[in-house]
Amino acid sequence: MTYVGHSASAAQQSVGEPASLKDVIAAYVGLTKPRVIELLLLTTVPVMFFAAEGVPGLWLVVATVVGGAFSAGSASVFNCVYDRDIDEQMRRTRRRAIPRHIVSPTAALVFGFVLGIASTVILYVWVNPLSAGLSVAANAFYVFGYTMLLKRRTTQNIVWGGLAGCFPALIGWTAVTGSLSWVPVVLFAVVFFWTPPHTWALALRYREDYANVDVPMLPVVAPAREVGRQVVIYSWVMVATSLVLWPVAGTGPVYPIAAVVLGAVFLLEAHRMWARSRDTEALGVIQPMRLFHSSNLYLSLLFVAVAVDPLLTR
């Protein structure tokens, strides 16, 4: 999940005009990939409601959200620094701050460390050491495990690299309880199995970009029909895993009903994409972005159900 931040016009940069303060601030914000942060926090806060069996303390939520946002932003900044060579060549990423020379790699690196340190301090002091440690682990795995080790070497890059994006479920739970249990582990697994369909749909849309920079995303090395098949497999496992939360956590009826309905809609869209991919390799016909956007909506609404269930049934 990678998004392009706001930026100054290419014309300004081409004639060497300095970027305005507004452009520089927007560039630094863009390095943190705000839309990724939004999605990660959407899997953190609902878990806090579930763990608290109601509304958690406001200050605890604020500290967890700020600390988590800084941690995710830090990891994204480090990713942008390391991947600046390929970002310059990809349509989806070439307007990021570093390829456009609004922010230097050194300045971005310092910014990433500042965010990471601030995140750790906030979570350690105002939440708890366990949540702070999990946040550091997620950041380190995303940078060293996914960005530096897996991304450019294997088609399984996003499968295992996606583990970093699963940690917010654990952090949200430990922020409230101070310990781990099977409940956040189930939600961790839901996000784990959700990540490949979500990311492969995006990679299918931009497979030429990934191919041009030799990043072996599955859609680059496998035909679209195989990508569609893998998406369907992971989608079924994801939906099945989401239903495990019902008996494990003893939820009320709100969550399982939402999980069944949302899962059915997601599976329908996954199967439709697979069917289209078996008939053609044309992206315009396959329409992978339909599944991509559906996956965002699925995860968002599923975790809203996680938050709402204890409010209505406990």
C-alpha positions in Angstrom: 0.0 0.0 0.0 1.8 3.1 -1.2 0.4 6.4 -2.1 1.7 9.6 -3.7 1.8 12.7 -1.6 1.0 16.3 -2.7 3.7 18.0 -4.6 4.8 21.2 -6.4 4.5 21.4 -10.2 7.0 19.5 -12.3 7.5 22.8 -14.2 8.8 24.5 -11.1 11.3 21.8 -10.5 12.4 21.6 -14.1 13.5 25.2 -14.2 15.2 24.9 -10.8 12.9 27.2 -8.9 13.0 26.6 -5.1 9.9 24.9 -3.6 7.7 27.0 -1.4 7.5 26.3 2.3 4.0 24.8 1.7 5.5 22.4 -0.9 8.3 21.4 1.5 5.9 20.7 4.4 3.6 18.7 2.0 6.6 16.8 0.8 7.6 15.7 4.3 4.1 14.7 5.1 3.9 12.8 1.8 7.0 10.8 2.8 5.1 9.4 5.7 2.4 8.0 3.3 -0.6 9.5 5.2 -3.2 7.2 3.6 -1.3 4.1 4.7 -1.2 5.6 8.3 -5.0 6.1 8.1 -5.6 2.5 7.3 -3.2 1.2 9.9 -4.8 3.4 12.6 -8.2 2.0 11.5 -7.0 -1.4 12.6 -5.7 0.0 15.9 -8.4 2.1 17.4 -11.3 -0.4 16.9 -9.2 -3.1 18.7 -8.8 -0.7 21.6 -12.6 -0.5 21.9 -12.9 -4.2 21.7 -10.2 -4.8 24.3 -11.9 -2.2 26.7 -15.3 -3.7 26.1 -16.5 -0.2 25.5 -14.9 3.2 25.1 -11.2 3.3 26.1 -9.7 6.4 27.9 -9.3 9.4 25.6 -5.7 10.1 26.5 -4.7 6.4 26.0 -6.3 6.5 22.5 -4.6 9.8 21.6 -1.2 8.6 22.8 -1.6 5.3 20.9 -2.8 7.0 17.7 0.0 9.6 17.8 2.7 7.1 18.7 1.4 4.6 16.1 1.2 7.3 13.4 4.8 8.4 14.0 6.0 4.8 13.9 4.2 4.0 10.6 5.4 7.3 9.2 8.9 6.6 10.2 8.9 3.2 8.5 7.4 4.8 5.3 10.1 7.5 5.3 12.9 4.9 5.5 11.2 3.0 2.7 11.2 6.1 0.5 14.9 6.7 1.2 15.9 3.2 0.4 13.7 2.9 -2.7 14.5 6.3 -4.2 16.3 4.7 -7.1 13.3 2.7 -8.3 10.8 5.4 -7.3 12.4 7.7 -9.9 11.5 5.2 -12.6 7.9 4.2 -11.6 4.9 6.2 -12.7 3.2 5.7 -9.4 6.1 6.9 -7.3 8.3 9.3 -9.4 6.5 12.4 -8.0 7.5 11.6 -4.4 9.6 14.2 -2.6 13.0 12.5 -2.9 12.9 11.7 -6.7 11.7 15.3 -7.3 14.6 16.6 -5.1 12.3 18.6 -2.8 13.7 16.6 0.2 17.3 15.2 0.2 17.9 11.6 1.2 19.9 12.7 4.2 17.2 15.1 5.4 14.6 12.4 5.0 16.7 9.9 6.9 17.0 12.3 9.8 13.2 12.9 9.6 12.6 9.1 9.8 14.8 8.7 12.8 13.1 11.6 14.6 9.7 10.2 14.0 10.8 6.7 15.1 12.4 7.9 18.3 9.4 10.2 19.1 7.0 7.2 18.5 9.0 4.9 20.9 9.1 7.5 23.6 5.4 8.4 23.4 4.3 4.7 23.4 6.8 3.7 26.2 5.9 6.6 28.5 2.2 7.2 27.9 1.0 3.7 26.8 3.2 0.8 27.9 6.6 -0.8 27.1 5.0 -3.8 25.4 3.2 -1.6 22.9 6.4 0.4 22.3 8.3 -2.8 21.7 5.8 -4.1 19.2 5.9 -0.8 17.4 9.7 -0.9 17.1 9.5 -4.5 15.9 6.9 -3.6 13.2 9.0 -0.6 12.0 12.2 -2.7 11.9 10.6 -5.6 10.0 9.1 -3.3 7.4 12.4 -1.6 6.8 14.9 -4.5 7.1 12.6 -7.4 6.3 10.4 -6.1 3.6 12.1 -3.1 2.0 15.7 -4.2 2.1 15.5 -8.0 2.1 12.3 -9.3 0.5 10.9 -6.7 -1.9 13.5 -7.0 -4.7 14.2 -10.7 -4.2 11.1 -12.8 -4.1 7.5 -13.0 -5.3 6.6 -13.7 -1.7 7.8 -10.2 -0.8 4.4 -8.8 0.1 3.1 -12.0 1.7 5.8 -12.0 4.4 6.6 -8.3 4.2 3.0 -7.6 5.0 3.5 -8.9 8.5 4.6 -5.4 9.5 1.1 -4.0 8.6 -0.5 -6.6 11.0 1.1 -5.2 14.1 -1.4 -2.4 14.8 -4.0 -5.0 15.9 -1.5 -6.2 18.5 -0.6 -2.7 19.6 -4.2 -1.6 20.0 -4.9 -4.6 22.2 -1.8 -4.3 24.4 -2.3 -0.6 24.7 -5.5 -1.4 26.7 -4.7 -4.7 28.4 -0.9 -4.6 28.7 -0.7 -8.2 27.5 -1.4 -10.4 24.4 -4.0 -13.0 23.8 -5.5 -15.0 21.0 -8.0 -12.3 20.2 -5.5 -9.8 18.7 -3.7 -12.7 17.1 -6.8 -13.6 15.1 -7.1 -10.0 13.9 -3.4 -10.0 13.1 -4.0 -13.0 10.9 -7.0 -11.4 9.2 -4.8 -8.5 8.1 -2.0 -10.9 7.1 -4.3 -12.8 4.7 -5.9 -9.6 3.5 -2.6 -8.0 2.4 -1.8 -10.2 -0.6 -5.1 -9.7 -2.4 -5.1 -6.0 -1.6 -1.5 -5.4 -2.8 -1.5 -7.8 -5.8 -4.5 -6.0 -7.2 -2.5 -2.7 -7.0 0.6 -4.5 -8.4 -1.5 -5.9 -11.2 -2.5 -2.4 -12.2 1.1 -1.2 -12.1 2.9 -4.4 -13.2 4.8 -2.7 -16.0 6.3 -0.3 -13.4 7.4 -3.1 -11.2 8.7 -5.1 -14.3 10.8 -2.1 -15.4 12.6 -1.9 -12.1 13.0 -5.6 -11.6 10.8 -5.9 -8.6 9.4 -9.4 -8.7 5.8 -8.8 -7.6 3.6 -11.8 -8.4 1.8 -10.0 -11.2 5.2 -9.4 -12.9 6.3 -13.0 -13.0 2.9 -14.8 -13.2 0.0 -14.5 -15.7 -3.0 -12.5 -14.5 -5.1 -15.7 -14.2 -2.6 -17.1 -11.7 -2.7 -13.9 -9.8 -6.5 -14.1 -9.8 -6.3 -17.6 -8.5 -4.0 -16.7 -5.6 -6.2 -13.7 -4.8 -9.2 -16.0 -4.5 -7.3 -18.5 -2.3 -6.1 -15.8 0.1 -9.5 -14.2 0.2 -11.2 -17.4 1.3 -8.7 -17.9 4.0 -9.1 -14.3 5.1 -12.8 -14.6 5.4 -12.6 -17.9 7.3 -10.1 -16.4 9.7 -12.3 -13.4 10.3 -15.1 -15.7 11.5 -12.7 -17.4 14.0 -12.9 -14.2 16.1 -16.6 -15.0 17.0 -15.9 -18.1 19.1 -12.4 -17.1 20.2 -13.6 -13.7 21.6 -17.2 -14.5 22.3 -18.5 -11.6 20.4 -22.1 -10.5 20.1 -24.1 -10.9 16.9 -22.9 -7.6 15.3 -19.4 -8.8 14.4 -20.2 -12.2 12.9 -23.1 -10.8 10.8 -20.8 -8.0 9.5 -18.0 -10.5 8.8 -20.3 -12.8 6.8 -21.8 -10.0 4.7 -18.6 -8.2 4.1 -16.7 -11.4 3.4 -19.4 -12.5 0.9 -19.1 -9.2 -1.0 -15.3 -9.4 -1.0 -15.3 -13.0 -2.2 -17.7 -12.1 -5.0 -15.4 -9.4 -6.2 -12.3 -11.6 -6.0 -14.0 -14.4 -8.0 -15.1 -11.8 -10.6 -11.6 -10.6 -11.0 -10.3 -14.1 -11.4 -13.0 -14.9 -14.0 -12.0 -11.8 -16.0 -8.3 -12.6 -15.7 -8.9 -16.1 -17.1 -10.4 -14.6 -20.3 -7.9 -11.9 -20.9 -4.7 -10.2 -19.9 -6.0 -6.7 -20.6 -6.0 -4.6 -17.5 -8.9 -2.6 -18.7 -11.0 -5.7 -18.7 -9.6 -7.3 -15.5 -10.2 -4.0 -13.6 -7.9 -4.9 -10.7 -8.5 -1.5 -9.0 -12.1 -2.6 -8.3 -10.8 -5.2 -6.0 -8.2 -2.9 -4.5 -10.8 -0.3 -3.5 -13.1 -3.1 -2.3 -10.4 -4.4 -0.1 -9.9 -1.0 1.6 -13.6 -0.8 2.2 -13.8 -4.4 3.5 -11.0 -4.0 6.1 -12.4 -0.6 7.2 -15.9 -1.8 7.8 -14.8 -5.1 9.4 -12.8 -3.3 12.0 -15.6 -0.8 12.5 -17.7 -3.8 13.4 -15.0 -4.9 15.8 -15.4 -1.5 17.6 -19.2 -1.4 17.5 -19.8 -5.0 18.7 -19.0 -4.4 22.4 -20.8 -1.1 22.4 -24.0 -2.7 21.3 -23.9 -6.1 22.9 -21.9 -5.9 26.2 
